[in-house]
Amino acid sequence: MRSIVLVGLFALGAGTAWAAEKDALDEAQAVGVALMANAAEVPIATSVAARSLDPQVRDYAMMLVQEHSEADKQLLGVMEQLDLRAKDSPLRAQMADDAGKNLGAYWSKEVGAALDQRFMTDTIVQHRDLLSMYDERLIPAATTAAIKDTLTKERATIARHLKEACAIGVKVEAQTAGCPVAEPGTR
């Protein structure tokens, strides 16, 4: 039904290279990007879940696998109902390229605190950039109510993932730049 390479999407550093990609997308390209984002999450989170020594990081990684796989299925179901096929775009290609460059770090034998810190730092960066991409590019590109609704629900899940990643990130001493700032009295 689709051919999306399942590779990791996490990028090291201050932001993801694909976050700078600003070409306009049509709806079919937007769903292609959303499918890539969901699918790319799974292999790295699976690897981390198997090797993390921190139960909270392990549980978070397993949740990412489950929820991004489910989001992918939901989006594919809506696309099937609409007879919509995902299209490639420079943004999706950049995401795939970045993913390929960064995947090796997660297939190493690294375990423990260093793995947990890297994973949580990268997850925070990626989810922060995904929120911007959904707000600025993907949701605005949706022309049908069903796709817009599905992408809006995915965006809410990504925001929740970021919030949870930030809380775990503090615990494992990950870099938490880009985390939402809590309102006074809400921590």
N, C-alpha and C positions, 0 to 999 in steps of 0.2 A: 504494500500500500504506500509506503514511503521509504526513501533511502536516506537516512540520516546517520552519519557516522557517530557512534557513541564514544565520544572522547571527553576528557575533562576540560572544563572551561575556565578554571581558576587561573588568575594571572597575579603574579607577584608585583609589588610596588604600590604606588600611590593610586593607581586606577587601572582599569582594563583598557587596552588599546582600542577595543571595539567601541568603547564609550565615546570616543572622539568622532566616530563615523556619523555623519549627519545627513546623508542623502535621503530624500523623501522615499517613503515606502508606500506601496499599495497594499490592500488587504491581504492578498495571497503571499506577498513577501513578509508582511508582519507576522502571519501565522507560521511561516517558515522559520523566522527568527525565534518565535516563542517555542516552537518545537525543538529547536536546537538548544535553547536555554534549558528546557526541561530535561532533554536527553543527556546533555553534557554533565549535568549534576550527578547522575547515577553512578558512573564507574569510579569516580574519585571518592564519593561518599561510601560506596561499597568497600573500597580498599581501606579507607580510614576506619570504618566500623569493624573490620576484621583485625586491625592492628593497634587501635588506640587502647591505652591502658586506663583511660579515664571513663568511667561508666556514663557520665553525663555527655561527653563528646561522642561516645559510641551510640548512645540512644539518639542523640541529635542527628548523627550521620544516617542512622537507619530510618529516622523520620523523613529526612530529605529524600532518600531513595523511594520510600513509599509515596510521599506526597507529590514529588515531581513526576513519578511514573503515573500516578492517578491523574494529575493535571494533563499530562500528555494524552492519556486515553480519553479524557473528557473533551479536550480540544479536537482530537481526531474524530470523535463521535459527532460533534457539531459540524465539522468540516464535511463529513460524509452526508449528513442531513442536507447540507447546503450544496452538495456536489462541488465543493471548493477544494482545489489542490494547492498545496504550498508551492511557492516559487522561491528560487534562490535570489540573493541580493548581495551587494558588496558587504553589507553589515553581517549577514549570516556567514559569508566567506571569511571575513575578518575574525569572527568569533571562532570558527573552525580552525583557522590558522593559529590563533592564540592558544587554543585548546591543545593542539598538537605540540606546540612548543613547550607547554607547561605540564603536560601529562606525566612525563618521566619522573618528576619529583615525587609523585605519589605512588609510583610502582617500586620505589626503593625499599630497602629493608628498614628504613627509619621507623622507630616506634617511640612511645612514651611522650614526654613533655614537648620535645621538639616537633614531633608530628602534630600533636594537638595544637600547639601555638601556630604552626604554619597553616593548618587546615582552618582554624577559626579566624585567623587574620585574613586569609584568602576568601573565606566565605563572607566575611563582613564587607570586603571590597567589592566582591562580585554582586552581592545582594543590593548594596547601595547603588551600584551602577545599573543593575537591572531595574530598580525602582524608577530611576531617571529615564531609562529607555522606555519602560512601559508608559510613563506619564507623558513623555515628549514625543514618542515615535509610534509605539505599537497601538495603544488605545486610540489615539487620534486617526490612525490609518484605517481603523475598523469602519466599514460602511454598512454592515448589517448588525442589527440589534443583538443577535445571538453571539456573534464573534466579539462584539464590544462587551457584552455581559460576561462572557467566558474569560476574556483578557482582564477585565476588571476584577473578577474573582481571583485570578492568578496573581494579580498585583497585590491584593490583600494578603494572600498566602506568603508572598515574597516579603512583604512588610513584617509579617509575624515572624518569619524565619530570621530576618535581620535583627529584630528585637531580641529573639532568643539567642542568636549568635553573639550579640553584644554582651548579654548577661553571662554566657559561658566564657566568652573571650576574656572578660575581666578575671574570672576564676583561674584560667590557664595562662594568664599574663600575655595574651595576644595583643597585637596593636589594634586598638578600638577606634581609631580616627574614622569619622563618618557614621558613628553610632548616633541614633537619635538621643537628644538630650532630654532627660526626664524633667517633667514639670516639678517645681518645688513641692516637696511634701509627698511625692508619689513613689519614691524608692523604698 
